[in-house]
Structures are given as structure tokens and as C-alpha cells.
Amino acid sequence: VNLRGSTIVADLTWTGARFERDVAIRVDENGRISHGSEAKAQESQPVVRLKGALCPGFVNAHSHAFQRGLRATRQLFNTGAGNFWTWRETMYRLADSLDVDSFYEESKRAFSEMLRAGMTTVGEFHYLHHETASWEFDDAVIVAAKDAGIRLSLIQTYYATGAIGKPLEGAQNRFGPLSRDEFQKSFSRIADKLDPNTQTLGLACHSIRAVSLDDVSYFRNMAAANCWPFHIHVEEVRGEIEDCLAVYGKRPMRVLLDSIRIDESVTAIHCTHCDGDDLREFASRGGRVCLCPITEGNLSDGFCDVPLLRNAGGQICFGTDCNIRLCAAEELRWLEFAQRLRREQRGVIVGEGGSSAAGLMQIGTINGANALNLPAGAIEAGRFADFFLLDLDHEDLRGVPDDALADAFLFGCGNGVIKQTFVGGRQMTRVG
Ligand SMILES: [Zn+2]
């Protein structure tokens, strides 16, 4: 199914805070929405009737696609409890075992599964660059996204130290940029390989433990000069905070606040253990936060202070990070559930009219698009025609009225209710 050049009318359409009936949308020949909800069907254009509820595609703002390979690993704790650092050893074994073909296959599997979950864009925080010295995994991740059909924001990632001031060790050598200069050169090389219709660039420094302050500041400026989003992992686990305090005398978020310009183009991933004042300042300066609830649960990270962040005006998006499970609805419900469990209170994240679904859909769609600086994440004129369609005949949604559909989907369903996904107006997944 190709929606380009058509006016489409679905049974229901998500217009930002609710589903509405009989909304007409026009998709242009380039795969963008040319008219939103005000569009009227014209005789010169065919009207495509879509059976189901049309939603803007989810934007997954943070992924390491290859880590999906860990799904094939047992969660075995026969010699004592694990934590983030023991998980990281397992991940390093995976990273060290991949060649360019298996890296491509695993990445493509992850991207295809994201599409089946209604995610039409991925922000791929890409730091596994090579087996040897040839950056061959950069090319592989670009081709994998293209072959799967997902929109890619390739967040090219700098990873230069094993811990603060320490050399890379073992599998980390595959992350190494070799030098600042080599890393910069990688951008011009990959820029030529990107599909201009579906692929864009971003820049990340992996974390304060993996990049010197001098380099963080240098690359943050490089991202700004190119209008690229700048992403960085911040305070996911306590160990990295202790190391940072020992070397810099302050916590990672404070180090960033004191050393780089923070604005809307900066996204901090996790912020699990950030000090309240630091987090408030980061949000008030425009910084965005990406939370990855399933990964944070899987890795036993802890809880971000979401209410504080929201009160400070911070915009939250979501990521699937380690990709052990790819289900946007589940990420969003766990974003809210974790806060409910922590606070013994329901309705922590709410949108227009106090609606959980409206609040969570915004995090799942337009906030992620903002974090990747892309015109996506909403059914509005000028944005990409990236959608997924909910199957209203699915038994999991039986008996649900229009006004509770989004809640029923986000809190009660898996990917089985998503019957079609469109990127740039073209169908990327099969029905059923
Ligand atoms: Zn991550």
C-alpha cells in the first residue's frame, strides 16, 4: 500500500490528545503530510479508506540495535545477584563476538521488529564501530535500517576511554574512534551513504566515563555547528557518579551543566540518579531526557524523578536501549507504572484533560521527534507521513469505546493489535 498522492481517511485518527472520527489527511508525493485534519477530500485525488485507528508512528529516541542479540542469553544468577556492571560484561562478550554480517543481521532484526511495534523512527546511538580499524559497522547499520525500512537518525557516538582517564580495554577497542580526527572524518564518509529521504545524523558522546571533558565540549560544539542533536548517557548507575566525584569533584550532570551549552538540542539518556537541583537546572535550560523503562528495569538501574522533571518543564522521550523487548506501548506503560510503584499514586504522567494516554502518547511520539530534530511524531501538515494502524477488530480491543481506545492500547495490549506501519506514506509491514 502506498499512500503518497492520496487523501486518506481512517475510522479513527489520533489528533494529539484523542481519537477523532472521519479525519481526512493528505499525503504528498514526497511522503509528507500536506494537509492535516482540515483536509477535505478532493475529486482529483483518490481517497484511501483505512480500516482501523491511525496513529503517528512512535519515535524510539535511543537504541543500540545490536544488543537485541542478548535476548538469546539466559538471565542466570547462580553465583549471586547481578547488576548493571555484570550485565555489561555479557554485553561486551556479544559486542566482541559479532562480525560485520552478524552485526548487520542483528541490527536489521531489531529495526524490523521496531516497525512491527509501530516505531517508525529510531535514534540509533551507534558506538560499535568496527572489528578492526575500518569502521565497517557504520556502513552496516545504515544498510540494515534501509533494508528494514525504518527511518534512521544515526547518532554517531564517540567512545574513547574505558573509565575516566583510562585506556579502552577488550571489547571497548571496537568502540574506539582511534582519534578525534578519525572520528570527525567518519562523518563525511557516512554522510555520503545516508539515504537523504529517510536518514539523518546526530552526534553523541557516550558518557562522562567514556569521553574526556575536553572532547565532550569539542563535540558538543561540533554538533551545534551542524545543527545535529547531541545525546549523552547521564547518571544511569551509581558507580559512574562515584568515579566522577572522585575525579572531577562533582556529579556527571553538574559537570555537563558547568562545561557545555545546554539547550533543546541536548538529550540526556536515563538521568536515573541525578541530583534534584541539577535535573531542574538541566530542564530549565531546555535539556531533554530520554528514559528507557524496560532496559532500566532489566538492568536494575533505579527510578528517574519524573515529576520533578515535568514540573521543571523538562521534555521526556523514550528509548528501547538494549532492545530485549520491542514494544512501545509496554515502554510507555512501564514509564508510568514505575512512577506509580515508587510513589503509590496513579496518574503521574498525564496530558490534556488529565489523560494518561495523552501524556504517554506525547512522550512516545512528538517528544522523541524533537529529541532527534525531525519533523515526525504528529499527524500535522509538514510532518512525515509515518503512521501505524490499530486493528479495531482485534479481540484485545473488543468492546472498547473511542474515548478509551488509547488507554486500552497503551495499558492493555502488545504489538498484535498493530496491523500496518507506514514510513513516508509507504507500508513497511504486512497485515497480520
Ligand atoms: Zn544506551
Boltz pocket constraint, residues with backbone or C-beta under 6 A from the ligand:
constraints:
  - pocket:
      binder: B
      contacts: [[A, 62], [A, 64], [A, 125], [A, 233], [A, 269], [A, 321]]
      max_distance: 6.0
